Amino acid sequence: MGKIIAIANQKGGVGKTTTSINLAASLGVLEKKVLLIDADPQANATSGIGINVENVEIGTYQLLEHSSSAREAIVKTETPNLDIIPAHIDLVAIEIELVDKEEREYMLKKALAEIKDDYDYIIIDCAPSLGLLTLNALTAANSVVIPIQCEYFALEGLGKLLNTIKSVQKVHNAELDIEGLLLTMYDARLRLSNQVVEEVQKHFNDMVFQTIIQRNVRLSEAPSYGESIINYDAASKGATNYLSLAKEIINKNA
């Protein structure tokens, strides 16, 4: 049975999409069957894995609308063992369109029911907001990974996200777990980076992944070539970090 992991944080620029793409690719390289779902209207996970967003005809939008099945929306990628359900800018409209639908928070969960067992892991790249799209992802997920960048406002907004997760657990998805907090964009030379790591580890101890994602030029270059860091530069620090995260998640779920 597949495990569904949402990558969520309502703050933009914390490394959600980078984590979604590269965690999914790393799990694939470690011989797990993986599906990446782009649930962000910016569609960066789609373009970042090498798919032309303009050519997407069936994607997350049709999935949430239930006008296409999950199987019809799946696209193979160049990365071993990795498929994607892509997104398109039309996803922006879904929040308005679902607003008066019954059980609107469960649309993604229902759509994934038929394919959940085809994969070891399903990774959902969430939008940088706590709207209906993210709510659908959290309702469908078994757990959530929260990327936190090692910068001054790191913990700002985290309380709000944890409250949202609590209310999703209460109302829509009692099984939802926090897979872990992931420290991203770490620069060992900066005192601030080290302070943030200490602070997060002190407050959340066991909830924090041991793997820390370091700032890495190759990591930021990879999406412009439509490649995961594993395909773009497997010897880079970024690739090593994400492979380590993937192993940590596999061991945790063994």
N, C-alpha and C positions, 0 to 999 in steps of 0.2 A: 504494500500500500504506500502510495506516494506521500511525502511530507510537504505541506504547502507553507512556504516561508515568505512573509511580506517584509520588504525593506522599507521602513517608514520613518519619516521625521518631517514635521510641517515646515521646518526651516529649509530654505533652498541652499544649494552650494555646500552641502556637508558630505557629499560623496555617495549619495544614494544610488544614482545610475551607474557610477563607476563600480560600486560594490555589486550591484545586481548583475551587470554584465560579467565582471571578472570572477565573482563567486560562482556563477552559473557555468562559465567556461572551465574553471578549475575543477569543479565537481565532475564535469564531463570528461576532462582529461584523466581524472582518477576513476574512470570507468563507471560512473553513475549516469543513469539516463535522466536528462534534465530538460525541463520546459521553462523558458523565460517568458513572463507575461508583461508586456509594456502597458501599464495602467496610468500613464502620464501623458496628457494631451501634447506635451512638447515633443513626444516621440523620440527622445534622445537614445533610449535603449535600442530602439529599432534601427536608427541610422548608425549608432555606435557599434552594431554587430554586422553592419555592411548591407543593410536593406534600404532601398530607395523608398522613402516615406511616400513620395508622390504616387508610387505604383501599388500602394496597399489598397486592396479592394475589400478584403474581409479581415477584420482585426478585432481589437478589444471592444470597439463601439458596437459592432454587429453581435458580438458575444453577449454584451450586457443588455442589448435590446432583445435578445433571443431570436434574431432574424437569421442567424447562422449558428451552426453547432461548433463546439470547440474543435472537433476533428477537421472541419472545413477551414478553420482559421489558422491551423498550424503550418508554419513554414520551416523547412530545414535550413540550418546555417552551415557555414564552412567549418565550424568548430566541431570536433568529434563529440558525438552523443548529445548535442545541444540543438533543440528546436525552439522556435519562438512564436508567440502570438503577437503580431506587431500592432503598433498604434498609428493613428493618423490624426491630424489636427481636428478632424470632425468629432473627436472624443470630447472636445470642449462642450459640446451641446448636450452630452448625456445627462449631466446633473439636472438640467432643466427638464429634459424629457422624462426622466424617471420620477420626478418629484411627486406626481400624483398616482404613480403605480402602486399597487399593493405589494407588500413584501419587497420594497425596492432595495433594501439593504442586502437581500439574499440572491440578487440576480447572478453575481459571479459564482457564488457557491453552487447554485443549481447548474450553471453552465459547465462547471468543471467536474461535476459528479461522474459523467461518463468516461472521462479520460484520466481521472485521478490515479487509478491503479496502473496506468501505462508507464508511469515515471517513478523514479526514486525520489526526485526532488522537483518541486514546482516553485520557482522564484518569482515574486511579483514586485516589479519596480513601481512604487507608489508616487502619486503626484505630491508636490510640496504644499499640501494644504490638508485640513482635516475635514474635507467635504465628503460628498456621497461616494465619490470614486474610492477614496481611501477607506471609507467605512465598509464598502463592498469587499475590499481586499482584506481588511481585518476580520470581517465576518467569515470569509472563505478560508482564512489561514489557520494553520495549527500553531504557528508561532511567529514572532516578529523580531527582526534584527534592527536595532536603532543605531545608525551611524552618528557619531558625535565628532565634530572637528576639533582639533586641539588648538582652539583660539579663545579669545577673551569672552565672547558671549556663548561659549559652548553649552552651558547648562541652562541658558535662558530658553524658555519654551519647552524644556524637557518635562517639567511638572505637568504642563498642559497635555502633552502627548501621553504621559503615564495615566492621567485622569481619563483621557479618551479611551485608552486601552482598558482601564477598569470598567468604564460604563459599557464598552462592547462586551466584556466578559459577563457583566451582569445581565445585559438585555439580549444580545444577539449570539454570543459565542462563548459559552462557559469554558470550552477547552483551550481558548487562546492563551498561549504561554509567551513569556519573553525569552527568546532564544539567547539574546545577549546584547550588551551595549558594545559597539565597535568604535574604537578610537581611530580617527582618520586624519590624514594630512599632518602627520607628526614630523616635527623637525627637531632632531636631537640637540641642535646648536642653540635653540631658543629656550630661554628660561621659562617663558610663558607656556610653551608646549609641555615641558616637564611638570609645571605646576598643575596644568589641566589634567594630565595623566594621574598625578597624585590625588588630586581632588576627586576625580571620578572613581578611582579605585577605592578611596577612603569611604565615599558615600555608598557605593554600590557593590563593593568587594566581589562576591561570587558571580554577580550578574555581568561582569565585564570580561570580554574575550581576552585571552592571553596574547593573542596576535594583535599587533598594532600596525596599522597601515601607514607607512612612511611617505612623506612627500617624495615624488619621483617624476622626473621630467618625462620619461618614457610612458608613464601611466597617463599623463595628460595628453600626450601626442596620439596614443593609440586610437581613440574614437574618431579622429579626423581621417584616419585611414580605414575606418569601418571595421576595425579588428579589436578583439579582446587583447589584453596584455600578454596572454599565453601565446596567441598567434603572432603578435607584433614583436615581442622581445622576451622570449621565455627565460632568458638569463638575467633579466632586470630584477631590481629590488622589489618592484611592484608585483611581478609575477610570483616571486618567492613568498611575499606577504600573503597574497590571495590563495596560493596553494596551501599555505600554512593554516589560513582561516578555514578553507574547505576541509582539511584533515581534522581540524578541531571540531567542526560541525558533524562530520561523519562519526568521529569517536564518541561524541556526546550522544548521538542517536543510535549507537550500535546496540 
